[in-house]
């Protein structure tokens, strides 16, 4: 029983340390797009819109899906 308690405490300690490292890493190593990446994103978005793509709103999605089930004959 004593070994089980030690194992649970050790597991909790390792978990908390790992969580803390992950939180600090995400705050220390931020990602910022450079101008080249932004230009590529803009160019791809422009190509999508030229080819007829438009983003659906939630109302459009609700109209196109079946939310009431199937009708019987």
SVG drawing of the C-alpha trace seen along z (x, -y; Angstrom):
<svg xmlns="http://www.w3.org/2000/svg" viewBox="-46 -41 57 43">
<polyline fill="none" stroke="black" stroke-width="0.4" points="0.0,0.0 2.8,-2.4 4.4,-1.7 1.2,-2.6 1.0,-5.9 4.6,-6.7 3.9,-5.8 0.8,-8.1 2.7,-11.0 5.6,-10.5 3.2,-10.3 1.5,-13.5 4.8,-15.3 6.1,-14.2 2.8,-15.2 2.9,-18.7 6.5,-19.2 5.7,-18.2 2.6,-20.5 4.7,-23.4 7.4,-22.9 4.8,-22.7 3.2,-26.0 6.5,-27.8 7.7,-26.5 4.5,-27.8 5.0,-31.2 8.7,-31.4 8.6,-30.2 6.0,-32.2 5.4,-32.0 5.0,-35.0 4.4,-34.9 6.9,-36.7 5.9,-38.8 6.6,-36.0 4.2,-33.7 1.5,-36.4 1.9,-37.1 1.4,-33.4 -1.7,-33.2 -3.2,-36.3 -2.4,-34.9 -4.0,-31.6 -7.1,-33.3 -7.4,-35.4 -7.2,-32.3 -10.0,-30.6 -12.3,-33.6 -11.5,-33.9 -12.5,-30.3 -15.9,-30.8 -15.2,-29.9 -17.1,-31.7 -17.2,-30.9 -20.5,-29.7 -22.2,-31.3 -23.8,-29.2 -27.2,-30.0 -26.1,-28.6 -24.8,-25.4 -28.1,-24.9 -30.0,-25.2 -27.8,-22.7 -27.8,-19.9 -30.6,-17.8 -31.5,-18.8 -35.0,-17.4 -34.3,-13.8 -35.8,-11.9 -39.3,-12.3 -41.5,-9.2 -43.3,-8.2"/>
</svg>
